[in-house]
Amino acid sequence: MLLSLNTCGNTASVALGVAETKDVKILASAELAVRTYSARLIPEIAALLQKQQVTLSDIEAIVVVNGPGSFTGIRVGLSTAKGLSEGAGIPLIAVSRLAVLAHASGLPHVLAAVDAGRGEYYVGEYRNGNNLGERLMTGEQTVTVATQPGAGVLVCDESRADDASRSACSALALCGPIYVQPPDAAEALRFAMSRFRAGDFDDPETLDANYLRRSDAEVLRAAKAGV
């Protein structure tokens, strides 16, 4: 049995699943509204476990999406996952939000893009499941990369694909992106199954967030220090 947390986007989700021979069976999942993560995440996990009549001792691994995305959301999800992992001695697997998005597309060569605000995008390139690099890009840079010969298919994390004018990725429309529903904790669990079966776990003590962008406070400190 595995527990999954994803708190990187506009909504957060938790999921509980059981590893099967070739896949994972999702037993239950729940969604949390924005700005309720810190208050509702632990109670939601407890409720999910109670509903399935299991305890943390039954969990064989915890999967957590460690970014990129909301700084607060990432911190809440990651600190919760690390606390549960260390406190109960449960193996931990951290996965990239961009990698999960690429996996959800089902395509072999992908440029996964998530709106980062300020006219920028978190972009990751994946070929046959291999991470070729993730970075923060401007809209212009993203378009340039996506329109190069041999570029992967641009995949956007966007729930409003039916209205490109309102889409957070509308500036990338000329690249002909494929829109994928924002992956939730259940999708992260499916993505992490190969690592679980291989026993490829992360060290909770050294695991860090995958921000890709420095926070405003860090930028301000760096500016004052002349970095």
Beta strands, then each sheet from edge to edge (+ up, - down):
strand 1: 2-6
strand 2: 12-19
strand 3: 24-32
strand 4: 61-65
strand 5: 92-95
strand 6: 109-117
strand 7: 120-127
strand 8: 130-138
strand 9: 153-157
strand 10: 178-180
sheet 1: 3+ 2- 1+ 4+ 5+
sheet 2: 8+ 7- 6+ 9+ 10+
end
